[in-house]
């Protein structure tokens, strides 16, 4: 049952030493406030850096040719392997763990830009030759129309899927792009879809300025024959991308007569490895943040414990009189612990509110284009856990002073 008189007495004691109470509460407030800011900032950094993987299958990778640096089987260094469609069946047969295999080509080379025309409008965009399998590796959303399909590849159809920036440059706002024609290096392609990237930052900008056409049509229109520029691939469930990457590079070296020890002849990028490294990094950051935050909380709670020891010493005579007229040791313990709990609970609640408010303000100010710092926030579970830890520590902080108060002998206390 709620004891109104007891809480009135506790509040009167707290108000009696306002400065001391405020300083003690500030230590607790600052501890929880700082913990929430650290957790929210860590989450914002993790969200921002992790957003670079949005739209990518994390069990995927890329391999591209570079110049050889070692002679092999009568061939001199300095040559570059030329990937062709004839390699694909051989790789499929040699790599049972391979899931999607997508040969890709880019007009003008890696990150090259090409003038694309529609009537009297023009813009510089990236043009890729693609196959449907690439959609399982790089995930995009269709705003309108469709993506490249197997019939486009078989029929070498001159169709194009354009990005949102291409749409805004070559078409009027609200104009229907499907069925219209754009001209790339003198060749006309019919627009069949508009894609929107799931990625943010620079990757998202590049996707918005990209045009995807069937690889077969790309090869025919631009005189590439069966050649392409690099592989995108993904592993089957349960297959390590690291192992698959090594097997695939070994198969390519053998097929293109590259020295087995020539590590510079093939470039590669492993998204699974990058994702695992990132996950480990932010796991360490979270542990460090909790370590620092809990340490700050404990500093505030220790301050509460010290203050309560001073309070017990100041109220020794009062406690002795209480015990002399019949107060039980438990009632004395409860009185001191309730006062400690009031200080930590109220200050912690203010720290919780202010921490969440600051994170929300930062979140609104940054918006969705904050780069490597995105959506700084703490979950309700995390905030509740931090507050629960604080309350528990507050109880423990009051326990030592409370036990000391309960051990006071009335006769000695009255003589003080």
C-alpha distance (Angstrom), angle and dihedral (degrees) to the residues before:
residue distance angle dihedral
X1 . . .
X2 3.80 . .
X3 3.82 110.7 .
X4 3.80 104.3 -150.3
X5 3.81 95.2 -177.0
X6 3.80 93.3 51.9
X7 3.81 92.6 51.8
X8 3.79 90.5 47.0
X9 3.78 88.0 54.2
X10 3.83 91.6 49.0
X11 3.82 91.8 49.7
X12 3.80 90.7 48.9
X13 3.81 90.0 52.9
X14 3.80 91.1 49.4
X15 3.81 92.6 49.0
X16 3.78 91.5 48.9
X17 3.83 91.3 73.1
X18 3.80 103.3 32.0
X19 3.82 98.9 166.1
X20 3.78 94.0 47.3
X21 3.80 90.8 46.8
X22 3.82 93.3 48.9
X23 3.80 93.3 48.9
X24 3.80 91.2 48.7
X25 3.80 92.4 48.1
X26 3.80 91.3 47.1
X27 3.80 90.6 59.0
X28 3.81 90.2 54.6
X29 3.82 92.9 41.6
X30 3.79 91.9 50.8
X31 3.80 92.4 47.8
X32 3.82 95.0 56.4
X33 3.81 93.4 36.6
X34 3.80 91.6 53.4
X35 3.82 92.3 44.8
X36 3.81 91.3 54.6
X37 3.81 92.2 46.3
X38 3.80 91.1 50.7
X39 3.80 92.7 47.2
X40 3.80 92.5 46.2
X41 3.80 92.9 46.8
X42 3.79 91.0 48.8
X43 3.80 90.1 50.2
X44 3.80 91.0 48.3
X45 3.79 91.2 51.5
X46 3.81 91.0 47.2
X47 3.81 91.4 49.1
X48 3.80 92.3 48.2
X49 3.79 96.8 47.5
X50 3.80 91.9 38.4
X51 3.81 90.8 53.5
X52 3.81 87.2 72.8
X53 3.83 85.5 74.7
X54 3.80 94.1 51.4
X55 3.76 109.5 118.7
X56 3.82 93.7 19.2
X57 3.79 128.2 105.3
X58 3.81 101.3 -125.3
X59 3.82 91.4 -149.3
X60 3.80 90.8 66.2
X61 3.78 141.8 90.5
X62 3.80 145.8 177.0
X63 3.81 134.6 -123.2
X64 3.81 126.1 -169.9
X65 3.82 134.9 171.0
X66 3.80 124.5 -102.1
X67 3.78 131.6 174.5
X68 3.79 117.3 -68.0
X69 3.79 118.9 -118.3
X70 3.82 100.8 -167.0
X71 3.83 132.0 58.3
X72 3.79 115.0 -117.8
X73 3.80 134.6 179.8
X74 3.79 93.0 -11.0
X75 3.83 93.7 -47.1
X76 3.80 119.3 123.3
X77 3.82 124.7 -129.9
X78 3.79 120.1 -102.2
X79 3.80 97.7 59.7
X80 3.79 125.1 119.8
X81 3.81 125.0 -136.5
X82 3.80 114.1 -117.2
X83 3.78 112.3 -141.8
X84 3.82 114.9 -146.0
X85 3.78 136.4 175.7
X86 3.81 89.1 -105.5
X87 3.82 87.7 73.0
X88 3.80 94.5 61.0
X89 3.85 100.5 75.0
X90 3.81 89.9 47.0
X91 3.80 92.1 51.5
X92 3.79 91.6 46.6
X93 3.79 90.6 52.9
X94 3.81 93.8 46.6
X95 3.82 97.3 45.2
X96 3.83 114.6 55.3
X97 3.82 90.7 171.2
X98 3.80 92.1 60.5
X99 3.80 115.8 111.6
X100 3.81 113.7 171.2
X101 3.81 118.8 16.2
X102 3.79 114.8 -173.8
X103 3.81 121.7 179.4
X104 3.82 111.1 -154.9
X105 3.78 137.1 -168.4
X106 3.79 131.8 -171.2
X107 3.77 124.9 -155.7
X108 3.79 109.4 -121.1
X109 3.81 93.8 13.5
X110 3.79 131.4 -84.1
X111 3.82 110.4 -8.5
X112 3.78 90.0 -7.1
X113 3.80 118.8 160.2
X114 3.79 126.0 -140.3
X115 3.78 133.3 -168.5
X116 3.79 109.3 -112.3
X117 3.80 120.5 -168.6
X118 3.77 137.3 -157.4
X119 3.77 111.5 174.8
X120 3.79 107.1 -53.9
X121 3.80 93.0 -18.6
X122 3.78 123.6 95.1
X123 3.79 141.1 171.2
X124 3.79 140.6 171.3
X125 3.81 111.8 -107.3
X126 3.81 141.2 159.2
X127 3.81 114.4 -104.5
X128 3.82 120.1 -157.9
X129 3.78 132.8 -171.6
X130 3.79 106.3 -141.1
X131 3.79 144.9 172.6
X132 3.84 126.8 -143.5
X133 3.83 91.4 -106.3
X134 3.81 89.8 70.3
X135 3.80 89.0 70.0
X136 3.82 88.3 69.6
X137 3.81 90.3 57.5
X138 3.80 102.9 36.8
X139 3.80 108.5 38.6
X140 3.80 117.5 -151.3
X141 3.78 134.2 167.7
X142 3.79 122.8 -127.2
X143 3.79 114.6 -130.3
X144 3.79 91.8 -173.4
X145 3.78 136.9 -9.4
X146 3.80 124.5 7.8
X147 3.77 142.5 -64.5
X148 3.81 129.1 -113.4
X149 3.82 112.0 -65.2
X150 3.84 135.9 -168.7
X151 3.82 92.4 -96.4
X152 3.82 89.2 59.3
X153 3.81 89.3 54.9
X154 3.80 94.9 45.7
X155 3.80 94.1 46.2
X156 3.82 95.2 39.3
X157 3.77 86.9 -129.3
X158 3.78 116.7 -169.3
X159 3.79 96.2 -130.7
X160 3.80 130.2 135.9
X161 3.79 138.6 -154.8
X162 3.80 109.5 -154.2
X163 3.81 133.6 -158.6
X164 3.79 126.2 -120.3
X165 3.82 94.3 -101.5
X166 3.81 90.2 51.2
X167 3.79 88.2 52.0
X168 3.82 93.5 51.1
X169 3.83 93.4 48.0
X170 3.80 100.6 43.6
X171 3.82 99.6 33.8
X172 3.79 136.2 49.4
X173 3.78 118.2 -112.9
X174 3.79 109.2 -82.2
X175 3.81 92.9 11.7
X176 3.81 115.3 138.1
X177 3.84 108.9 -116.7
X178 3.81 98.7 -175.5
X179 3.79 111.1 106.3
X180 3.81 94.6 14.4
X181 3.81 122.1 120.7
X182 3.79 130.8 -123.5
X183 3.82 126.1 -170.5
X184 3.82 122.1 -130.8
X185 3.82 117.7 -178.4
X186 3.79 89.8 -22.2
X187 3.83 94.5 -50.0
X188 3.81 121.2 112.4
X189 3.82 120.6 -134.2
X190 3.79 126.4 -174.0
X191 3.81 116.8 -129.3
X192 3.81 110.9 -123.7
X193 3.80 100.6 165.3
X194 3.80 148.9 7.7
X195 3.81 117.8 -137.4
X196 3.79 130.0 -158.9
X197 3.79 121.1 -154.1
X198 3.79 122.6 -124.9
X199 3.79 89.8 -153.4
X200 3.80 127.7 91.9
X201 3.79 135.1 -147.8
X202 3.79 120.5 17.5
X203 3.81 94.2 -14.6
X204 3.78 91.0 53.6
X205 3.81 91.3 48.3
X206 3.81 91.4 51.4
X207 3.80 91.1 49.2
X208 3.80 90.8 51.0
X209 3.82 89.3 54.9
X210 3.82 94.5 47.7
X211 3.80 132.2 106.1
X212 3.81 120.0 -160.3
X213 3.81 120.8 -156.5
X214 3.84 130.0 171.9
X215 3.80 110.8 -80.5
X216 3.81 91.3 -132.0
X217 3.81 91.5 54.0
X218 3.81 90.2 45.1
X219 3.82 91.3 53.5
X220 3.79 92.9 47.2
X221 3.81 97.0 43.3
X222 3.79 96.9 46.0
X223 3.81 100.8 35.6
X224 3.80 98.0 -110.6
X225 3.80 96.5 135.7
X226 3.81 107.7 -160.3
X227 3.79 94.4 -27.8
X228 3.79 128.5 117.7
X229 3.80 134.9 171.6
X230 3.81 110.3 -122.3
X231 3.80 146.9 -8.7
X232 3.78 127.8 -112.6
X233 3.79 112.6 -167.2
X234 3.79 143.3 167.3
X235 3.80 133.6 -153.6
X236 3.77 127.6 -122.0
X237 3.84 117.0 -107.5
X238 3.79 110.6 -74.7
X239 3.81 93.7 19.5
X240 3.80 118.1 116.2
X241 3.79 113.0 -124.5
X242 3.81 88.6 -148.8
X243 3.79 91.2 59.5
X244 3.80 93.3 41.5
X245 3.80 90.9 50.0
X246 3.80 91.6 53.9
X247 3.81 92.4 47.5
X248 3.80 92.4 47.2
X249 3.80 94.1 49.0
X250 3.82 90.3 48.2
X251 3.81 90.2 51.9
X252 3.82 91.7 48.7
X253 3.81 91.9 48.2
X254 3.79 90.9 51.7
X255 3.79 93.8 46.7
X256 3.81 95.1 46.9
X257 3.81 95.6 39.0
X258 3.79 96.6 -114.3
X259 3.80 119.3 158.4
X260 3.84 109.3 -98.9
X261 3.83 90.2 -130.2
X262 3.81 95.6 47.4
X263 3.81 99.5 110.8
X264 3.81 94.1 173.3
X265 3.80 97.6 57.3
X266 3.81 94.8 80.5
X267 3.77 128.0 41.8
X268 3.78 117.7 -150.2
X269 3.78 141.8 179.6
X270 3.81 123.6 -164.4
X271 3.82 114.4 -160.9
X272 3.81 93.3 -173.4
X273 3.80 91.3 58.3
X274 3.80 92.1 46.5
X275 3.80 91.3 48.7
X276 3.82 92.4 49.6
X277 3.81 91.3 49.0
X278 3.79 90.2 49.9
X279 3.80 92.0 48.1
X280 3.81 91.1 51.0
X281 3.80 91.9 46.8
X282 3.78 94.7 53.0
X283 3.80 91.6 43.1
X284 3.80 86.8 59.6
X285 3.81 91.6 45.6
X286 3.82 91.3 52.2
X287 3.81 91.4 50.1
X288 3.82 90.8 49.1
X289 3.81 92.1 48.2
X290 3.80 91.6 51.4
X291 3.81 90.4 47.0
X292 3.81 92.6 52.4
X293 3.80 93.4 40.5
X294 3.80 95.1 48.9
X295 3.80 89.0 47.1
X296 3.81 89.8 54.4
X297 3.80 90.6 47.3
X298 3.79 91.6 50.8
X299 3.79 90.5 51.0
X300 3.79 89.2 57.1
X301 3.80 92.9 44.6
X302 3.81 92.1 49.5
X303 3.79 86.5 54.0
X304 3.80 88.7 55.6
X305 3.81 90.7 50.0
X306 3.80 92.1 50.8
X307 3.78 92.1 48.6
X308 3.80 91.1 49.7
X309 3.81 89.9 52.1
X310 3.81 88.1 54.6
X311 3.81 89.8 47.7
X312 3.80 91.2 52.1
X313 3.80 90.9 50.0
X314 3.82 91.6 49.1
X315 3.82 91.6 48.5
X316 3.80 97.3 43.7
X317 3.83 93.2 115.3
X318 3.82 91.7 46.5
X319 3.81 91.9 49.7
X320 3.82 90.7 48.6
X321 3.80 91.2 52.8
X322 3.83 90.4 48.8
X323 3.79 91.0 53.2
X324 3.82 91.4 44.6
X325 3.81 91.4 57.4
X326 3.80 93.5 47.7
X327 3.82 109.8 -79.5
X328 3.80 111.0 152.4
X329 3.82 122.2 -130.4
X330 3.82 88.8 -114.9
X331 3.82 92.2 56.6
X332 3.81 89.6 52.2
X333 3.83 91.0 48.7
X334 3.81 90.9 48.1
X335 3.82 91.9 50.2
X336 3.82 94.3 53.4
X337 3.80 94.5 41.4
X338 3.81 92.1 49.4
X339 3.78 90.1 53.5
X340 3.82 91.1 50.4
X341 3.80 90.5 46.3
X342 3.80 91.1 50.8
X343 3.80 92.0 53.9
X344 3.81 96.1 46.3
X345 3.81 96.2 38.7
X346 3.81 96.9 49.4
X347 3.81 94.7 41.8
X348 3.81 90.6 45.2
X349 3.80 91.7 50.4
X350 3.81 90.4 52.9
X351 3.81 89.7 48.5
X352 3.80 89.9 50.1
X353 3.80 93.2 51.1
X354 3.80 94.3 45.6
X355 3.81 93.5 45.5
X356 3.80 93.1 51.5
X357 3.82 91.1 44.2
X358 3.81 93.4 52.0
X359 3.82 92.2 47.9
X360 3.79 90.9 49.4
X361 3.81 91.1 49.6
X362 3.82 91.3 50.0
X363 3.80 90.1 46.9
X364 3.80 92.2 54.0
X365 3.79 93.0 44.2
X366 3.81 93.7 51.6
X367 3.81 97.2 43.0
X368 3.81 120.3 -176.1
X369 3.82 97.8 -49.5
X370 3.79 98.4 67.7
X371 3.80 96.4 119.9
X372 3.80 111.8 -147.3
X373 3.83 94.0 5.9
X374 3.80 111.0 65.2
X375 3.82 133.3 162.8
X376 3.84 100.6 -12.6
X377 3.80 104.7 -159.3
X378 3.78 144.7 128.2
X379 3.78 123.7 -129.6
X380 3.80 121.7 -116.0
X381 3.80 88.5 -114.1
X382 3.80 92.6 53.9
X383 3.81 93.2 46.5
X384 3.80 90.7 47.6
X385 3.80 91.4 48.5
X386 3.80 91.8 50.6
X387 3.80 91.0 49.7
X388 3.81 91.7 46.8
X389 3.81 90.5 51.4
X390 3.79 88.7 50.5
X391 3.81 93.1 50.9
X392 3.80 91.0 48.1
X393 3.79 90.4 50.4
X394 3.79 88.8 48.4
X395 3.80 90.2 56.1
X396 3.78 90.8 49.0
X397 3.81 90.2 46.9
X398 3.78 90.3 58.1
X399 3.79 95.0 43.6
X400 3.83 98.9 77.7
X401 3.83 95.1 46.9
X402 3.82 89.4 43.2
X403 3.81 93.0 53.1
X404 3.80 89.9 48.1
X405 3.78 89.9 51.2
X406 3.81 91.6 49.0
X407 3.81 90.9 52.0
X408 3.82 93.8 57.2
X409 3.81 112.1 117.4
X410 3.82 111.7 -133.5
X411 3.81 96.1 -136.4
X412 3.82 92.6 52.5
X413 3.80 93.0 43.7
X414 3.81 93.7 52.2
X415 3.80 90.2 52.7
X416 3.83 92.0 56.1
